[in-house]
Amino acid sequence: MSADSKTLNNSEKTTWRDYFDLCKPKVVALLLLTSVVGVVLASPPGGISLFVLIMSTVGIGLGSAAGAAINQIVERESDARMARTKNRPLPKGRVSQQNAFIFAVMMAAASVFVLTAWINVLTAVLTFASMIGYAVIYTMYLKKATPQNIVIGGLAGATPPLLGWTSVTGSIDPHGLLLVLIIYTWTPPHFWALAIHRRDDYAKVNLPMLPVTHGIEFTKYSILGYTILMFMVTLLPYLAYMRGEFYLVSAVLLGLYFFYKVFMLMFSSRENAAISTCVYSINYLMLLFIAMVIDHYFAGEISQYLCSSFQYKCY
């Protein structure tokens, strides 16, 4: 019996919380943080439009949630067999496949409408393309086709800061693309740490995740390689004169602790090393982008404070 048939036979009363869970709110919240940072960095300090910030966040959030819902529709049967996902609304029968699809289409349409009407067409097109990239190209094809699925498909999940940027500028700028590159290089070490922790789940449903196809040790060295690449990429905003010294110091310190977590994953025998690395990677990305905002607004004040503290002459 398929998971969808089981859900029809074991359906439970649907609540608003079930539709909320279809949106993967924790994942979408992180994406929206990066899109908000994109809006902030594209705006001059003190000149941010509250209307653009709110409407872009709503539109991008709706598009991201629609992609998350479609992802759960496509993966409902494998979700029912995995410990991490078996309690989601579709496997548990709290939301039918038909209602979930209608919900996803409505959110996607609302996203395009909001962004087209109140932001700009470019942001609407890019948001829709990102949703298709994640929900269709990654979920339906790449995820089942290659252990490099997250590397190839990671671009769709890396676009929110660019979407925030284009919401303000109406154009694709190099600095906005640099924010995308940071998330793109962050995604493999983040996801592969989770994949190591959930290796048996992925093996059970025959998904070719890297720890399943190439083993845990190979995956650990792959995580290290991408962490080195990610660390170098996070220095580019300073080298490109996009951000200042406060961001540079923050990026270095956060990155060094990321290396510490990766080395613990590689050489420690602790069972929770993989999930600990995954959890830190989420906090890392949040703090890194928050450091960008602080640097954007308070770089001058921080420099003056450091100069006065160390008795340097500032010009």
Summary of the structure (lengths in Angstrom):
residues: 315
radius of gyration: 20.8
end to end distance: 73.6
largest distance: 75.3
contacts: 1093
relative contact order: 0.10
helix: 79%
strand: 0%
